[in-house]
Amino acid sequence: MSALPTEIRPYFRPMQQRDIDKVIEIERRVYEFPWTVGIFQDCMRIGYVCRVFESQSDVIGYGIMSVGSGECHILNVCVVPDYQGQGLGRLMVDRLITIAKRNKVGIAFLEVRLSNARAFELYRGMGFNEIGRRDDYYPASGGSRESALVLAKMLY
């Protein structure tokens, strides 16, 4: 049984160049320090796993993951604010992990802002464990920096 309301049936597919404008729009709505168009284009160009959720012909979420040397790194997961809290973030991470497992990945890594308790609880509930901390990792308001928690999950 899915945690998603019956009216939301997102289609999970590879991100395409035509999605970039919508992805950037979402990124800017959600994050104070958003990725740039160039970052997304580079991720696609070098072959990272770049996926979107599409509902009614509109992108409502996306995920970016690098895969190599038996490990993956979930770099960005984002859902349109109107769709947050409905299980799409968890579903995106699940789908990315499924792709990682198909690629014989044994461990998944990600970072989360120290202040992002909601995301931390999501990841912890999915079996990720805190394995470290990166001080001054993220840009923060007023020119300061914020630490990141490093999380990992064994996949096999």
N, C-alpha and C positions, 0 to 999 in steps of 0.2 A: 504494500500500500504506500502511496506517495504522500508526502506532506504538502504537496502543491494542491491548491484549489483546482477543481475539475475544469474551470474555464481557462486555466493556464496550461497549455501543452507546448512548451518551447521546443523548437527544432534545433538540435545540436549539430553544428556544421563547421567546417573550416572557415576561418576568417578570410575574407577576400579584400582586395584593394578597394572595392566599392564600399566596404564597411567602415573604412578608416574615419570618414567624417562623422559618422554616428558614434563610433567608439570614442573619438576625441570629445565629442559633445558630452557623452556620459562621464568620461574621465574628469572633465572640468567641472561637472556638476557635483561629483562625489568627493574628489580629492582637492585639498588646498594647494598641493604641489603636484599637479598632474604630469604624466608622461607627455612627451611631445609627439607630433606626427612622425618625426624621424625615428624615434625609438620604436614605435609600432612597426613602421616600415622595415627597419633593420631586423626586428624579430622575425618578420615574415620572410625577408630576403635570405637570412642565414638558416632558415629551416626550423625555428622553434615551433613547438606545438601551439598554434594560435587558433582558438575556437570561439564561436559566438553562440548565444542562444537567440533564436529569432522567434517572434510571436506575431502573427498577423502581419507578416512582411516587415517587421521592425526589429532591429537589434535591441535586446533588453538586458544583455549581459555578455561578458567575455572573460576568457581566461588565457593566460600565456604561461608556457612551461618550457624550460630547456631540458633536454634529455641527453645523457652521455656517460660513458664509463660506468654503467650500472647504477646510476643515480639520476634523479630528476630534481629540478628546482622550480617550484611554483612561484612565479615572479609577480603575477598580477591577477587578481580575481575581482571582478566588479559587476554589480547589478544596479540597474536604474533604480533610483530611490523609490519610485512608485511600486516597485516589485520586491523591495527588500522585506525581509522578515517572513517570506513565504517558502523558504527552503531552496531557492535557486542558487545561492552561494554554495551551500552544501552539495547540491546536485552537480554544479560545475566542478568542484574539487573531486567529487566521486568520478565524474567522467574523465577528468585529467588523469587521475590515478589509474583508471582502467586502461587508458592509452599507455601509461608508463609500464604497467604490468605486461602488456602485450609486447613491449620493447625490452622485456627481461630486466626491468629496473628493480633493484632490491631495497632502495631507501629513497624517500622523498624528503626534501628540505623546503623550508620557507621562512621568511621573516615577517614579523608583525610588529607594528608600532607598540611601544610600551603602553600608550594611552588607549589603544584600541581593544578594550576589554571584550566587546561583543565578538570581534573576529577571533580573539584568543580563545574564548569559550567555545566558539564553533569548531576551531581546529582541535582543541583539546577533546571535545566530544567526539571527534572523528578519529581519535587515537594518536594524535600528534603529541609529542612530549618536548618540553623545553630542554634544550641541550646547551644553550649558551646565550650570550648577549653581545650585541655589537653597539658599543657606546658611540654616540653622536652620528648615527647611521643615516637618519632621515632629516631633511630640512624641516624647520618648525617656525612658528610665528616669531616675528621680531628679529629675524636673522639668527636665531639660536638653532640648536640641533636636538634631536630626540633619539633615544636609544631604541634598538630593535631587540626583540626576543627571537632567538633562532630556535625553530622547532623542527623535529624530524619524526618520521614514521617509517617503521620497517614494513615492507610490502610483502615479504615472504618469510 
